[in-house]
Amino acid sequence: MHTEESSGPGPRRKTRRWIFKWILAIVLALIVLAFLLVPGFVSSEKGREIILAKINKSIDGQVDFAGLSMGWIKGVKVTDISFSAGSGRISATIKQITTKPHYSSILTGKLSFGKTVIDQPRITTSYTEPPKTRPEVSKKKLPENKKSGPIPLPIRKIDLVVNDGSLRVIGLKGETVEVAGINLALTAKFPGGYPAGRIDKLLAELGMKGTLGFEKARFLGFDFGPTEMRAQIRNGLLTIGEFSSAVNDGQINFAGQADFRQEPTLLKTPGQIQIVKDIQINDETTRRLLAYVNPVFADAVNVSGVANFHCEQLAIPLGAAELKDLEVIGTISMKKLRFGSSGLLGEVLSVAGLSSRNQNITVHPTRFVLRDGFLRYDDMQMDVGDNPVNFKGVIGLDRTLDMTVILPYTTRGKTVRVGRKTDGKRIALLLRGTLDKPELDLANLGKQLLEDQLTEKLKQKIKEELGEELGEKLGEKALEILEEMFK
């Protein structure tokens, strides 16, 4: 009996060890099998269909791609990708995306990618209706016991390269922005999460450094040549290094900074800089930009000339900032201007019996301030041939006008010439209305002519009666009284 009791536990321990070894072997085999099968499954047609279904279910749009392959060493490759959203308002195609994810990061829920290359992305966006009438994207209602909080961003780090991309944006009125030959190389580290819909909060924590270049671009009538710029974001501060670009036979220079930790977020120049140097202007640049500098450009056609702009201060609103936050202080000048026609300038000059046709026009250096949605300057002299026309007042970004135009014509009926002494008071007319419908107050013209004639006759009569010296003094006093009466 003693021998049987002592020999019992041995076989049982051996059996348990044998079972444990087989279980461990099976588990390891399953892990190895899964490790080997996952790339095959992902690369299969069934895997492609399942992945596409998951993606399309989670986004507001439609994605498709022709091929998907995965390898633990080679990484992931997706080919012939297409995307569309907003009833075709946004569309994109990509020839190929290759990436080498750090697979161990998947287990922690913090995805990290090695070199990720996007080849030949082609993006087109068109705005076909005002933003106010666009249907809002439906949002899922959260349970009452759950509150909206930060949405975790799964990607933590990525080394991104974009080769030969292009972008085309079509505005509501058909205006188009086009950029071709886009090349990008950057390294970005993303934060752990950001509030829903607040991309500015994401940028406030993003760390990024890289270069962006393109072969050509067209924007607001400006044709850009090959351009490359360097930028970085550190501790919420975006810094764009100084760069230059050949534009319209001239040059544009720029450098800027934006602090995404501040609201509103504004892209500012670090100091004084000549942003525009000897750039050729055209109909689009005059209609879209120069109209807010002088209303004679609003309806001008067949425009040519050379413009310069020296900037003292520039602040461009980004993200959720509003247009009223735009601030520009600087000096603009133009030379060799030619107008095929300009309704407002033609009306101004016709009062003096002049015309801008076949005339070289020069805009003297004029300092202006754009702030709180209104552009102001005290005197912009525009020489039409050798006849000076002076403008002063306010132009609103809402296209309203509150200005005064001083004609090259005096109340004595004399035409004013550049560089010559003016004999008599020049006629000044109010300019109201909007850029689309300017209203020149010609009714005030007769009043100014009558006022000048009466004062001159009165001064002459006083001189005849009281003598030249005393009459001159009393005549000036009489002129002041008459001016008060005519106000």
GUGUKE-335944 format. One line per 3 residues: number of its first residue (from 1); their letters; for each residue z, x, y of C-alpha. Coordinates in pm, 1 decimal, decimal comma. Layout:
NUM) a) Z:X:Y; ...
This chain:
1) mht) 0,0:0,0:0,0; 79,2:284,9:234,9; -264,6:443,5:179,3
4) ees) -455,6:120,9:259,9; -265,7:63,2:585,7; -333,8:416,9:712,6
7) sgp) -709,5:402,6:642,7; -775,9:61,3:815,3; -818,5:148,9:1190,1
10) gpr) -1068,9:431,2:1136,4; -1378,0:226,7:1043,8; -1300,3:-28,4:1318,1
13) rkt) -1287,2:242,9:1587,6; -1615,5:386,3:1462,3; -1772,1:39,5:1468,1
16) rrw) -1661,0:-20,4:1829,5; -1793,9:319,7:1941,1; -2121,7:251,9:1764,1
19) ifk) -2157,3:-89,6:1932,2; -2069,6:56,1:2275,0; -2328,8:331,5:2238,8
22) wil) -2596,8:82,7:2143,4; -2509,8:-148,2:2432,7; -2519,6:147,1:2673,4
25) aiv) -2850,9:259,3:2527,0; -2995,9:-89,0:2563,3; -2876,2:-119,0:2923,9
28) lal) -3021,0:220,2:3010,8; -3341,9:127,4:2835,8; -3363,0:-197,5:3033,8
31) ivl) -3299,1:-9,2:3359,9; -3568,3:245,1:3273,6; -3801,9:-34,9:3165,6
34) afl) -3739,7:-225,5:3488,5; -3786,9:97,7:3682,6; -4122,6:145,6:3513,1
37) lvp) -4231,4:-219,2:3528,3; -4145,0:-299,2:3892,3; -4432,8:-95,9:4042,1
40) gfv) -4670,4:-248,5:3789,3; -4553,6:-600,4:3865,5; -4567,9:-549,7:4243,1
43) sse) -4918,6:-404,9:4209,4; -5038,2:-695,8:3992,0; -5220,7:-1005,1:4115,7
46) kgr) -4922,9:-1221,7:4020,0; -4690,9:-998,4:4216,6; -4925,0:-1011,9:4517,9
49) eii) -4928,1:-1394,4:4506,7; -4547,2:-1420,3:4483,1; -4494,0:-1175,7:4770,9
52) lak) -4750,9:-1353,7:4989,7; -4586,3:-1689,4:4921,8; -4244,4:-1551,9:5022,1
55) ink) -4382,0:-1400,6:5343,9; -4578,6:-1708,4:5451,7; -4279,1:-1931,8:5385,6
58) sid) -4058,8:-1728,4:5619,1; -4290,8:-1681,3:5920,9; -4470,7:-1902,7:6172,7
61) gqv) -4821,8:-1803,5:6072,0; -5045,9:-1710,3:5782,8; -5067,5:-1365,9:5620,4
64) dfa) -5309,9:-1243,9:5357,6; -5398,6:-907,8:5208,5; -5648,7:-798,1:4946,4
67) gls) -5458,9:-524,6:4771,5; -5101,2:-411,7:4710,9; -4991,7:-109,4:4513,2
70) mgw) -4652,3:53,6:4463,1; -4537,3:380,4:4318,5; -4191,6:537,5:4319,0
73) ikg) -4341,9:866,9:4434,4; -4662,2:763,1:4614,8; -4495,9:478,9:4804,6
76) vkv) -4648,7:143,5:4901,8; -5003,9:72,9:5013,4; -5136,1:-259,3:5144,3
79) tdi) -5506,7:-301,4:5224,6; -5726,3:-545,5:5417,8; -5445,1:-737,3:5587,9
82) sfs) -5504,5:-1040,9:5808,6; -5268,9:-1253,8:6016,6; -5315,9:-1563,1:6230,9
85) ags) -5077,1:-1792,0:6418,7; -5070,3:-2051,4:6693,3; -5387,7:-2228,8:6577,2
88) gri) -5581,2:-1906,3:6603,6; -5441,7:-1798,0:6941,0; -5307,7:-1484,7:6773,4
91) sat) -5510,4:-1302,5:6510,7; -5490,2:-955,8:6364,0; -5656,7:-748,1:6097,4
94) ikq) -5541,6:-413,6:5958,4; -5749,9:-190,7:5734,4; -5452,4:-34,4:5559,1
97) itt) -5078,0:24,1:5575,1; -4913,2:303,0:5378,0; -4541,2:374,9:5374,3
100) kph) -4283,2:568,6:5178,9; -3960,2:369,9:5184,0; -3629,8:528,4:5092,5
103) yss) -3562,3:306,3:4792,3; -3192,5:387,7:4781,6; -3155,6:217,3:5121,1
106) ilt) -3253,4:-115,6:4961,6; -2924,1:-120,8:4771,0; -2726,4:-94,9:5096,4
109) gkl) -2936,6:-357,7:5274,1; -3030,9:-102,3:5539,4; -3397,0:-25,1:5493,1
112) sfg) -3518,5:316,6:5595,1; -3881,1:424,0:5589,5; -4042,9:762,8:5585,4
115) ktv) -4388,2:810,5:5735,5; -4555,0:472,4:5781,6; -4923,9:472,7:5878,0
118) idq) -5112,7:170,1:6014,2; -5488,7:222,9:6013,7; -5727,0:37,0:6245,9
121) pri) -5516,5:-260,5:6358,3; -5726,0:-512,0:6554,6; -5519,4:-764,0:6752,9
124) tts) -5653,8:-1052,5:6963,2; -5442,5:-1295,9:7163,7; -5577,9:-1583,4:7372,1
127) yte) -5396,0:-1827,8:7599,4; -5572,9:-2162,3:7598,9; -5312,8:-2384,2:7763,3
130) ppk) -5025,7:-2348,8:8012,1; -4701,4:-2221,9:7856,3; -4513,7:-2540,4:7954,8
133) trp) -4731,8:-2755,6:7731,0; -4715,7:-2533,4:7427,9; -4524,9:-2681,4:7134,6
136) evs) -4201,9:-2500,0:7068,4; -4146,4:-2341,1:6731,5; -3922,5:-2563,1:6527,2
139) kkk) -3578,5:-2422,3:6456,3; -3372,7:-2499,5:6148,4; -3039,2:-2664,9:6220,4
142) lpe) -2739,6:-2472,3:6103,8; -2452,2:-2647,3:5927,3; -2178,4:-2758,3:6164,9
145) nkk) -1932,4:-2508,0:6021,7; -2169,8:-2217,7:6087,9; -2240,2:-2070,5:6426,8
148) sgp) -2543,1:-1878,2:6538,6; -2471,0:-1506,4:6548,1; -2651,3:-1176,1:6548,9
151) ipl) -2950,4:-1160,5:6317,4; -2940,2:-837,3:6118,6; -3250,8:-624,4:6151,8
154) pir) -3318,6:-488,3:5801,6; -3512,5:-180,5:5916,2; -3284,8:99,7:6033,4
157) kid) -3528,2:388,6:6074,9; -3902,4:436,0:6067,9; -4153,3:711,8:6141,4
160) lvv) -4456,7:515,0:6259,2; -4816,1:625,5:6311,4; -5094,3:398,2:6437,6
163) ndg) -5453,4:518,0:6407,9; -5751,5:380,4:6601,9; -5600,9:46,4:6704,0
166) slr) -5734,4:-208,0:6952,2; -5586,6:-493,1:7156,1; -5757,9:-779,9:7335,7
169) vig) -5571,7:-1038,1:7544,3; -5756,3:-1334,2:7698,0; -5576,8:-1515,2:7980,8
172) lkg) -5577,6:-1881,6:8081,3; -5862,5:-1832,4:8328,1; -6069,1:-1608,4:8103,2
175) etv) -5935,1:-1281,7:8242,3; -5929,4:-1017,2:7973,3; -5722,6:-709,3:7897,1
178) eva) -5881,3:-471,8:7646,9; -5749,0:-146,8:7501,2; -5943,5:53,4:7242,2
181) gin) -5880,0:369,8:7043,9; -5501,7:325,0:7041,5; -5307,9:606,1:6876,0
184) lal) -4930,6:598,8:6844,3; -4673,7:833,1:6690,4; -4302,4:755,8:6717,7
187) tak) -3969,1:777,1:6545,1; -3739,9:478,8:6594,2; -3383,9:400,0:6491,3
190) fpg) -3289,6:31,5:6508,2; -2943,8:-120,1:6568,0; -2750,5:-321,7:6310,6
193) gyp) -2844,3:-653,8:6465,9; -2931,7:-836,4:6784,4; -2887,4:-1194,2:6919,6
196) agr) -3165,9:-1433,3:6827,3; -3451,1:-1430,4:7075,9; -3304,1:-1145,9:7283,2
199) idk) -3540,6:-853,9:7237,7; -3382,7:-689,5:7543,5; -3055,4:-658,7:7349,2
202) lla) -3243,3:-486,2:7070,5; -3398,2:-240,0:7316,1; -3058,3:-172,1:7473,9
205) elg) -2946,4:-11,0:7146,4; -3278,5:121,6:7015,1; -3335,0:495,9:6986,3
208) mkg) -3700,7:595,5:7011,7; -3921,7:888,8:7097,7; -4297,2:918,9:7073,9
211) tlg) -4643,1:936,0:7229,6; -4896,8:663,8:7303,7; -5261,4:722,2:7382,5
214) fek) -5587,0:531,0:7403,6; -5954,3:612,4:7449,5; -6035,0:342,5:7702,6
217) arf) -5890,2:28,6:7857,8; -5988,5:-243,0:8103,6; -5736,7:-435,7:8312,1
220) lgf) -5773,3:-628,9:8641,6; -6105,2:-459,6:8714,1; -5971,0:-110,7:8638,8
223) dfg) -6160,7:92,5:8377,5; -5930,6:357,9:8230,3; -6053,3:671,5:8058,7
226) pte) -5870,3:862,6:7781,4; -5496,1:851,8:7849,5; -5183,5:984,0:7681,6
229) mra) -4822,2:924,3:7775,7; -4483,6:1023,1:7636,4; -4184,2:791,9:7628,9
232) qir) -3835,5:771,4:7485,9; -3546,8:524,9:7473,8; -3196,4:668,4:7460,9
235) ngl) -2876,6:467,8:7514,6; -3083,6:176,6:7644,4; -3273,6:386,0:7900,8
238) lti) -3653,3:392,6:7874,6; -3817,4:698,2:8029,1; -4195,4:725,3:8069,4
241) gef) -4302,2:1080,5:8153,4; -4544,5:1135,1:8440,6; -4908,5:1098,5:8339,8
244) ssa) -5249,8:1059,9:8501,7; -5557,8:864,7:8402,4; -5914,6:864,5:8529,0
247) vnd) -5986,0:514,4:8664,9; -6292,6:379,9:8850,7; -6408,6:727,7:8960,7
250) gqi) -6059,1:796,6:9091,2; -5714,2:852,5:8948,1; -5397,9:659,3:8869,6
253) nfa) -5063,8:841,4:8838,7; -4743,2:692,5:8705,5; -4394,9:764,8:8577,0
256) gqa) -4109,5:521,7:8528,3; -3768,1:430,6:8397,2; -3612,5:102,6:8279,8
259) dfr) -3249,1:37,6:8186,6; -3239,4:-235,0:7920,4; -2862,5:-262,2:7957,5
262) qep) -2907,4:-416,5:8303,7; -3018,5:-766,7:8394,6; -3279,2:-819,9:8516,7
265) tll) -3453,3:-529,5:8348,7; -3687,0:-353,8:8592,1; -3936,0:-73,3:8534,0
268) ktp) -3893,8:156,3:8835,5; -4067,4:465,5:8963,5; -3826,9:760,9:8984,0
271) gqi) -3935,1:846,4:9340,7; -4233,4:853,4:9575,0; -4568,4:886,6:9400,6
274) qiv) -4934,0:836,3:9490,3; -5016,3:578,3:9226,6; -5376,7:513,6:9338,0
277) kdi) -5603,4:795,9:9451,4; -5964,9:735,9:9560,1; -6025,7:445,1:9322,3
280) qin) -6345,3:241,5:9354,5; -6264,8:-128,0:9402,8; -6473,8:-422,0:9286,6
283) det) -6476,1:-801,9:9291,6; -6208,9:-836,1:9024,3; -5962,5:-592,2:9181,9
286) trr) -6003,2:-758,1:9522,5; -5964,9:-1111,9:9387,0; -5670,7:-1039,4:9156,1
289) lla) -5476,4:-781,5:9361,5; -5604,6:-712,0:9712,2; -5605,8:-1082,6:9801,5
292) yvn) -5224,8:-1054,8:9819,6; -5262,3:-762,7:10062,5; -5508,1:-932,1:10301,7
295) pvf) -5649,8:-1287,2:10271,9; -6005,1:-1176,5:10363,2; -6030,2:-1041,3:10006,1
298) ada) -5950,9:-1377,3:9843,4; -6307,5:-1511,4:9865,5; -6496,4:-1185,4:9911,4
301) vnv) -6793,7:-1111,9:9682,9; -7000,3:-802,4:9609,5; -6715,1:-580,4:9725,5
304) sgv) -6721,4:-202,2:9707,4; -6510,7:71,7:9860,5; -6242,6:333,5:9799,4
307) anf) -5867,1:258,6:9794,8; -5551,9:470,9:9809,0; -5190,8:366,3:9760,3
310) hce) -4886,4:583,7:9818,4; -4578,3:422,1:9666,5; -4228,6:468,4:9805,9
313) qla) -4058,9:225,7:9570,8; -4174,2:11,7:9278,0; -3977,0:-222,4:9050,7
316) ipl) -4167,7:-427,0:8789,3; -3976,4:-705,6:8607,3; -3968,5:-683,3:8226,1
319) gaa) -3862,5:-926,6:7955,4; -3667,5:-1223,2:8091,3; -3691,3:-1102,2:8454,3
322) elk) -3884,1:-1321,6:8699,9; -4180,8:-1243,4:8923,1; -3961,5:-1279,9:9231,8
325) dle) -3781,4:-964,9:9114,8; -4101,6:-763,8:9171,8; -4052,5:-514,3:9455,2
328) vig) -4312,6:-281,9:9605,5; -4286,5:-65,2:9916,1; -4569,0:165,5:10010,4
331) tis) -4874,0:243,0:10221,2; -5226,1:126,7:10142,2; -5554,7:235,5:10298,0
334) mkk) -5923,2:172,1:10226,2; -6250,3:322,4:10340,8; -6623,7:271,5:10295,2
337) lrf) -6560,8:-99,6:10234,0; -6860,5:-327,9:10205,7; -6856,1:-706,7:10168,2
340) gss) -7152,1:-908,1:10047,8; -6968,1:-1195,7:10211,1; -6618,2:-1315,6:10298,5
343) gll) -6571,8:-1666,8:10430,5; -6250,3:-1593,0:10618,5; -6363,4:-1261,3:10768,1
346) gev) -6692,6:-1420,7:10866,2; -6504,5:-1700,9:11043,9; -6280,5:-1452,2:11225,1
349) lsv) -6572,5:-1240,1:11345,7; -6792,0:-1534,8:11440,7; -6545,8:-1620,9:11719,5
352) agl) -6643,7:-1292,1:11883,9; -7009,9:-1331,6:11792,2; -6989,2:-1053,2:11533,5
355) ssr) -7069,9:-1017,4:11161,9; -6947,8:-800,7:10874,7; -7289,6:-785,1:10711,1
358) nqn) -7415,4:-427,7:10660,6; -7102,0:-294,4:10826,1; -6873,9:-20,2:10695,7
361) itv) -6513,6:-141,5:10701,5; -6204,6:78,8:10721,1; -5847,0:-33,1:10659,6
364) hpt) -5607,5:197,4:10840,9; -5297,1:318,0:10649,8; -5062,5:18,6:10646,0
367) rfv) -4702,7:19,5:10528,4; -4597,5:-305,0:10358,6; -4293,2:-445,2:10181,6
370) lrd) -4315,4:-687,2:9887,8; -3976,7:-839,6:9817,3; -3840,0:-1181,9:9708,6
373) gfl) -4192,4:-1306,8:9642,7; -4335,0:-1228,7:9988,9; -4545,9:-939,9:10116,2
376) ryd) -4494,8:-843,9:10482,2; -4643,1:-596,5:10728,3; -4641,0:-560,0:11107,0
379) dmq) -4994,5:-437,9:11167,6; -5296,2:-386,7:10941,7; -5597,3:-270,5:11141,7
382) mdv) -5933,0:-337,7:10983,0; -6224,1:-174,2:11163,1; -6544,2:-370,8:11103,5
385) gdn) -6798,2:-121,6:11223,8; -6641,0:-19,9:11556,3; -6465,4:-354,0:11613,8
388) pvn) -6089,7:-363,3:11532,6; -5940,0:-675,1:11369,6; -5561,2:-668,0:11333,7
391) fkg) -5347,9:-869,9:11090,3; -4972,0:-917,9:11071,6; -4736,3:-1158,1:10897,7
394) vig) -4645,4:-1277,2:10549,4; -4841,3:-1347,0:10228,0; -4654,0:-1522,9:9947,6
397) ldr) -4703,1:-1459,4:9578,1; -4729,6:-1838,8:9568,4; -5050,0:-1779,5:9775,6
400) tld) -4910,6:-1923,0:10100,8; -5000,1:-1767,5:10438,3; -4804,0:-1724,6:10760,2
403) mtv) -5003,7:-1472,8:10958,8; -5154,2:-1383,5:11294,7; -5507,3:-1245,0:11338,4
406) ilp) -5586,6:-1049,9:11655,5; -5959,1:-1069,0:11728,8; -6179,4:-790,4:11868,4
409) ytt) -6238,4:-1013,6:12168,6; -6046,4:-1061,6:12491,7; -5967,8:-1372,7:12691,9
412) rgk) -6198,6:-1230,3:12960,5; -6491,3:-1251,2:12720,4; -6510,3:-878,5:12644,3
415) tvr) -6572,4:-730,5:12297,7; -6316,8:-466,8:12194,0; -6439,4:-132,7:12057,4
418) vgr) -6248,5:125,6:11853,3; -6133,1:417,2:12069,5; -6210,6:245,0:12398,1
421) ktd) -5971,8:106,9:12655,7; -5922,4:-269,2:12627,2; -5981,3:-462,4:12949,6
424) gkr) -5776,6:-779,8:12916,5; -5560,0:-946,8:12658,4; -5699,9:-978,7:12302,6
427) ial) -5718,3:-1324,4:12145,9; -5458,5:-1390,9:11873,3; -5499,9:-1680,9:11629,0
430) llr) -5252,9:-1821,7:11377,7; -5355,5:-1814,4:11010,8; -5182,2:-2067,9:10786,8
433) gtl) -5261,7:-2254,1:10463,6; -5311,8:-2070,2:10136,1; -5529,7:-1794,7:9996,2
436) dkp) -5744,6:-2063,6:9837,0; -5767,2:-2266,5:10159,7; -5689,7:-2054,9:10468,9
439) eld) -5656,2:-2240,0:10799,2; -5749,0:-2043,9:11112,5; -5607,9:-2213,5:11424,4
442) lan) -5918,9:-2219,9:11643,2; -5769,9:-2502,4:11852,0; -5546,7:-2242,8:12018,4
445) lgk) -5850,9:-2043,4:12131,6; -5932,7:-2267,6:12427,9; -5570,3:-2266,4:12539,8
448) qll) -5561,0:-1884,7:12547,2; -5886,5:-1862,2:12744,5; -5766,4:-2119,3:12998,1
451) edq) -5428,4:-1948,8:13030,8; -5587,5:-1612,1:13102,1; -5830,4:-1754,1:13355,7
454) lte) -5553,0:-1937,2:13545,2; -5321,0:-1638,2:13555,5; -5597,4:-1404,6:13672,0
457) klk) -5694,3:-1643,7:13952,1; -5330,5:-1684,6:14054,3; -5268,2:-1307,4:14060,9
460) qki) -5583,6:-1251,4:14265,2; -5488,3:-1521,2:14516,6; -5135,8:-1377,2:14562,5
463) kee) -5282,1:-1029,3:14619,9; -5514,8:-1163,8:14886,5; -5234,0:-1344,3:15068,8
466) lge) -4948,5:-1088,8:15038,8; -5124,9:-758,6:15000,6; -5205,4:-539,1:14699,5
469) elg) -4863,0:-386,2:14621,5; -4641,6:-690,5:14685,5; -4901,1:-922,7:14538,5
472) ekl) -4910,1:-720,5:14217,5; -4534,2:-754,9:14168,6; -4527,5:-1127,6:14247,4
475) gek) -4838,7:-1179,3:14037,2; -4666,3:-1036,6:13731,1; -4372,8:-1270,1:13789,7
478) ale) -4610,1:-1563,7:13821,9; -4771,3:-1461,7:13491,9; -4434,7:-1473,2:13316,4
481) ile) -4372,2:-1823,9:13454,6; -4713,7:-1942,4:13335,7; -4658,6:-1797,7:12990,9
484) emf) -4335,4:-1992,8:12963,0; -4518,3:-2308,5:13069,6; -4788,7:-2263,6:12805,1
487) k) -4542,6:-2208,5:12520,0
